[in-house]
């Protein structure tokens, strides 16, 4: 997909509710299935990336930087939620990186808070990248509670929140930070995977929410063990970079379309209000007929959301009395 084709088809869906939001989801869905860009046979195969991940994992275990990782099982077809190109590989999340979480130190201990260590919570998960937290811990707070300090390049994910009914927030920390108990943090074994993994999680949001989130509880939460053992698709590293670049390009275009759509809606609202004002304040029968003819002619375009219909009903009642 390229920007020209996207623009060519946008007019067909522009009037639909949440048109740009749907377009964003469509782009991410194509990306995670390997259908957004063309494959390049010259790329180092994903199997080589798999070897690098396993080698790095073994080194980290040997150096004592991580605990011994569980033995990964073979990925069967039933656990793959969709098809991907044959040269991609599927790997359980716990084979991609370590998954851990945090906690909230006592708010009654003033010496724990107002320091300079970023402590991220779901309240901070509003941007693609995390650079500053609303609340910060002190070194005393970190040491006393045993919280883990994550290096830049990890993926912070909302793991317990009502927001998991509709979306799965994932952000990348660009500063050292720790987390509260409502977040899970994935620390990739190999650096440089985080942007593709972020795109991958967003492209698989519907699957994650339907298959890997607990339902029927007061607050939704990830099924941690199933999430950790779920296989995810990995393309070759070079292809990952091209996917991320294409997604960034198309998302920037979506931003422009969203801004243009908002401006169009604003103009439509002003036009509808002006038209109803003329109907309510017609100087004579001839001008009233002219204004009424205009409004009826363009009625579908002047009543695209409930508030405009409400205003039209009120105008009709005003005219009646």
C-alpha positions as CSV (number, residue, x, y, z in Angstrom):
1,X,0.0,0.0,0.0
2,X,1.2,3.5,-0.7
3,X,-0.1,7.0,0.0
4,X,-1.6,7.5,-3.4
5,X,-3.7,4.3,-3.2
6,X,-4.8,5.1,0.3
7,X,-6.0,8.6,-0.8
8,X,-7.8,7.1,-3.8
9,X,-9.9,4.8,-1.6
10,X,-10.4,7.2,1.3
11,X,-13.3,9.1,-0.3
12,X,-15.3,5.8,-0.2
13,X,-15.1,5.6,3.6
14,X,-14.6,9.2,4.6
15,X,-18.3,9.7,5.6
16,X,-18.4,6.6,7.7
17,X,-18.2,7.0,11.5
18,X,-14.6,6.7,12.8
19,X,-13.4,6.5,9.2
20,X,-9.8,7.5,10.0
21,X,-9.6,5.2,13.1
22,X,-10.8,2.3,11.0
23,X,-8.2,3.1,8.4
24,X,-5.5,3.1,11.0
25,X,-6.6,-0.4,12.2
26,X,-6.6,-1.6,8.6
27,X,-3.0,-0.4,8.0
28,X,-1.8,-2.1,11.2
29,X,-3.7,-5.3,10.2
30,X,-2.0,-5.4,6.9
31,X,1.4,-4.7,8.5
32,X,1.2,-7.6,11.0
33,X,0.1,-10.0,8.2
34,X,3.0,-9.1,5.9
35,X,0.7,-7.5,3.3
36,X,1.7,-3.8,3.7
37,X,5.0,-3.9,1.9
38,X,6.6,-6.2,-0.7
39,X,9.1,-8.8,0.5
40,X,12.8,-8.6,-0.6
41,X,14.5,-12.0,-1.2
42,X,17.8,-10.4,-0.4
43,X,16.9,-9.9,3.3
44,X,18.6,-12.1,5.8
45,X,15.9,-14.7,6.7
46,X,14.0,-14.5,9.9
47,X,15.5,-17.8,11.0
48,X,18.8,-16.0,11.4
49,X,17.1,-13.4,13.6
50,X,15.8,-16.4,15.6
51,X,19.4,-17.7,16.0
52,X,20.5,-14.2,17.3
53,X,17.7,-14.1,19.8
54,X,18.6,-17.5,21.2
55,X,22.3,-16.8,21.3
56,X,21.6,-13.5,23.1
57,X,19.3,-15.2,25.5
58,X,21.9,-17.9,26.3
59,X,24.6,-15.2,26.9
60,X,22.3,-13.2,29.2
61,X,21.6,-16.4,31.2
62,X,25.3,-17.2,31.4
63,X,26.2,-13.7,32.7
64,X,23.4,-13.9,35.3
65,X,21.6,-10.9,33.8
66,X,18.4,-12.9,33.4
67,X,17.0,-16.0,35.0
68,X,17.1,-19.3,33.1
69,X,14.3,-19.1,30.5
70,X,11.7,-21.8,30.1
71,X,12.1,-24.3,27.4
72,X,10.1,-23.2,24.4
73,X,7.7,-25.6,22.7
74,X,7.2,-26.0,19.0
75,X,4.6,-23.6,17.5
76,X,1.7,-25.5,16.1
77,X,-0.7,-24.2,13.5
78,X,-3.6,-24.0,15.9
79,X,-1.9,-21.3,18.0
80,X,-1.3,-19.1,14.9
81,X,-4.2,-16.6,14.7
82,X,-3.6,-15.9,11.0
83,X,-1.3,-16.6,8.1
84,X,2.0,-14.7,7.4
85,X,4.7,-15.0,4.7
86,X,6.5,-18.3,4.7
87,X,9.9,-16.7,5.4
88,X,8.6,-15.2,8.7
89,X,8.9,-17.1,12.0
90,X,6.5,-17.5,14.9
91,X,8.0,-17.2,18.4
92,X,6.4,-17.3,21.9
93,X,6.5,-13.9,23.6
94,X,8.7,-15.3,26.4
95,X,11.2,-16.3,23.7
96,X,11.3,-12.7,22.4
97,X,12.0,-11.1,25.8
98,X,11.4,-11.1,29.5
99,X,7.9,-10.1,30.8
100,X,7.7,-8.5,34.2
101,X,5.8,-5.9,36.1
102,X,6.0,-3.4,38.9
103,X,4.1,-2.1,42.0
104,X,3.1,1.0,43.9
105,X,5.4,1.9,46.8
106,X,3.5,3.2,49.9
107,X,2.1,6.7,49.4
108,X,2.5,7.2,53.2
109,X,6.3,7.1,52.9
110,X,7.2,10.7,51.7
111,X,10.8,9.7,51.3
112,X,9.8,7.3,48.5
113,X,8.3,10.1,46.3
114,X,9.2,13.3,44.4
115,X,12.5,12.0,43.3
116,X,14.0,11.8,39.7
117,X,13.2,8.2,38.7
118,X,10.3,7.8,36.3
119,X,7.5,5.6,37.5
120,X,5.0,4.9,34.8
121,X,1.4,4.0,35.3
122,X,-1.6,3.7,32.9
123,X,-2.1,7.4,33.3
124,X,1.2,8.0,31.4
125,X,0.3,5.7,28.5
126,X,-1.0,8.3,26.2
127,X,1.9,8.5,23.7
128,X,3.9,6.2,21.5
129,X,7.0,6.9,23.5
130,X,7.5,7.6,27.3
131,X,9.9,10.2,28.3
132,X,8.5,11.7,31.5
133,X,6.1,10.3,34.2
134,X,3.5,12.1,36.2
135,X,4.9,10.7,39.5
136,X,8.6,10.0,40.3
137,X,10.3,7.8,42.8
138,X,13.4,8.4,44.9
139,X,16.4,6.0,45.0
140,X,15.3,5.1,48.5
141,X,11.8,4.2,47.2
142,X,13.4,2.0,44.5
143,X,15.8,0.2,46.9
144,X,13.2,-0.3,49.7
145,X,10.6,-1.9,47.4
146,X,12.9,-3.8,45.1
147,X,11.4,-2.4,41.9
148,X,13.1,-3.1,38.6
149,X,14.7,-0.3,36.7
150,X,14.1,-0.8,32.9
151,X,16.6,0.4,30.3
152,X,15.3,2.5,27.4
153,X,13.8,0.4,24.6
154,X,11.3,-1.7,26.6
155,X,7.6,-2.0,25.8
156,X,5.3,-0.9,28.6
157,X,1.8,-2.4,28.2
158,X,-1.4,-1.8,30.1
159,X,-2.2,-5.2,31.7
160,X,-5.0,-4.4,34.1
161,X,-7.6,-1.7,33.4
162,X,-11.1,-1.2,32.1
163,X,-9.5,0.2,28.9
164,X,-8.7,-3.4,27.9
165,X,-12.4,-3.7,26.9
166,X,-11.6,-1.6,23.8
167,X,-7.9,-1.2,23.2
168,X,-4.4,-2.4,24.3
169,X,-2.1,0.5,25.0
170,X,1.6,-0.1,24.3
171,X,4.4,2.5,24.6
172,X,8.2,2.4,24.4
173,X,10.2,4.0,27.2
174,X,13.0,6.3,26.0
175,X,14.4,6.9,29.5
176,X,15.2,4.6,32.4
177,X,12.0,3.9,34.3
178,X,10.1,1.5,36.5
179,X,6.3,0.6,36.5
180,X,3.3,0.2,38.7
181,X,1.3,-3.0,39.2
182,X,-1.1,-2.3,36.3
183,X,1.6,-2.5,33.7
184,X,3.6,-5.3,32.2
185,X,7.0,-4.6,30.7
186,X,8.6,-6.6,27.8
187,X,12.4,-6.3,27.7
188,X,13.5,-7.7,24.3
189,X,16.5,-10.0,24.3
190,X,17.8,-8.3,21.1
191,X,17.9,-4.5,20.9
192,X,16.2,-2.7,17.9
193,X,13.0,-4.9,17.9
194,X,10.9,-2.6,20.0
195,X,9.3,-0.4,17.2
196,X,8.2,-3.5,15.2
197,X,6.9,-5.2,18.3
198,X,4.8,-2.1,19.1
199,X,3.3,-2.2,15.6
200,X,2.8,-5.9,15.9
201,X,0.9,-5.6,19.2
202,X,-1.3,-2.8,17.8
203,X,-2.0,-4.8,14.7
204,X,-3.0,-7.8,16.8
205,X,-5.1,-5.8,19.3
206,X,-8.4,-7.5,18.4
207,X,-6.9,-10.9,18.9
208,X,-5.2,-10.0,22.2
209,X,-8.5,-8.5,23.6
210,X,-10.6,-11.5,22.6
211,X,-8.2,-14.3,23.4
212,X,-5.7,-13.1,26.0
213,X,-7.8,-10.8,28.2
214,X,-9.9,-12.1,31.1
215,X,-13.6,-11.3,30.8
216,X,-16.4,-11.3,33.2
217,X,-14.4,-9.5,35.9
218,X,-14.8,-6.0,37.4
219,X,-11.5,-4.9,35.8
220,X,-10.1,-6.5,32.7
221,X,-6.6,-8.0,32.9
222,X,-4.3,-9.9,30.7
223,X,-4.0,-13.7,31.1
224,X,-0.4,-13.4,31.9
225,X,0.7,-17.0,31.4
226,X,-1.2,-17.4,28.1
227,X,0.1,-14.0,26.9
228,X,3.7,-15.0,27.7
229,X,3.3,-18.4,25.8
230,X,1.4,-16.9,22.8
231,X,3.4,-17.1,19.6
232,X,3.8,-13.8,17.7
233,X,5.0,-13.3,14.1
234,X,8.6,-12.0,13.4
235,X,9.7,-11.0,9.9
236,X,13.4,-10.6,9.0
237,X,15.0,-7.6,10.7
238,X,15.4,-5.5,7.5
239,X,11.7,-6.1,6.7
240,X,10.7,-5.1,10.2
241,X,12.4,-1.7,9.6
242,X,10.6,-1.2,6.3
243,X,7.3,-2.1,7.9
244,X,7.8,0.4,10.6
245,X,8.8,3.1,8.1
246,X,5.7,2.4,6.0
247,X,3.4,2.4,9.0
248,X,4.9,5.7,10.2
249,X,4.4,7.2,6.7
250,X,0.8,6.1,6.4
251,X,0.0,7.1,10.0
252,X,1.3,10.6,9.3
253,X,-1.0,10.7,6.3
254,X,-3.9,9.6,8.5
255,X,-3.1,12.5,10.8
256,X,-3.5,14.8,7.8
257,X,-6.7,13.2,6.8
258,X,-8.0,13.4,10.3
259,X,-7.2,17.1,10.5
260,X,-8.9,17.7,7.1
261,X,-11.9,15.7,8.2
262,X,-12.2,17.8,11.4
263,X,-12.0,21.0,9.4
264,X,-14.6,19.7,7.0
265,X,-16.9,18.8,9.9
266,X,-16.4,22.2,11.4
267,X,-17.4,23.9,8.2
268,X,-20.4,21.6,7.8
269,X,-21.5,22.6,11.4
270,X,-21.2,26.3,10.6
271,X,-23.1,25.9,7.3
272,X,-25.9,23.9,9.0
273,X,-26.2,26.5,11.8
274,X,-26.3,29.4,9.3
275,X,-28.9,27.6,7.2
276,X,-31.2,27.0,10.2
277,X,-30.7,30.5,11.4
278,X,-31.9,31.8,8.0
279,X,-35.0,29.5,8.2
280,X,-35.8,30.9,11.6
281,X,-35.3,34.5,10.5
282,X,-36.7,34.5,7.0
283,X,-37.6,38.1,6.0
284,X,-40.5,37.2,3.7
285,X,-42.2,34.1,2.2
286,X,-40.0,34.2,-0.9
287,X,-36.7,34.2,1.0
288,X,-38.1,31.5,3.4
289,X,-38.9,29.2,0.5
290,X,-35.4,29.8,-0.9
291,X,-33.7,28.9,2.4
292,X,-36.0,25.9,2.9
293,X,-35.2,24.6,-0.6
294,X,-31.5,24.9,0.1
295,X,-31.7,23.1,3.4
296,X,-33.9,20.3,2.0
297,X,-31.7,19.9,-1.0
298,X,-28.6,19.3,1.1
299,X,-30.3,17.7,4.1
300,X,-28.2,14.5,4.1
301,X,-25.0,16.5,4.3
302,X,-26.3,18.9,6.9
303,X,-27.5,16.2,9.3
304,X,-24.6,13.8,9.7
305,X,-24.7,13.6,13.5
306,X,-27.4,13.6,16.2
307,X,-26.8,17.2,17.4
308,X,-27.6,18.5,13.9
309,X,-30.8,16.5,13.8
310,X,-31.8,17.8,17.2
311,X,-31.3,21.4,16.0
312,X,-33.4,20.7,12.9
313,X,-36.2,19.4,15.1
314,X,-36.1,22.5,17.2
315,X,-36.2,24.7,14.1
316,X,-39.3,22.8,12.9
317,X,-41.0,23.4,16.2
318,X,-40.1,27.1,16.2
319,X,-41.5,27.5,12.7
320,X,-44.7,25.7,13.8
321,X,-45.5,28.1,16.6
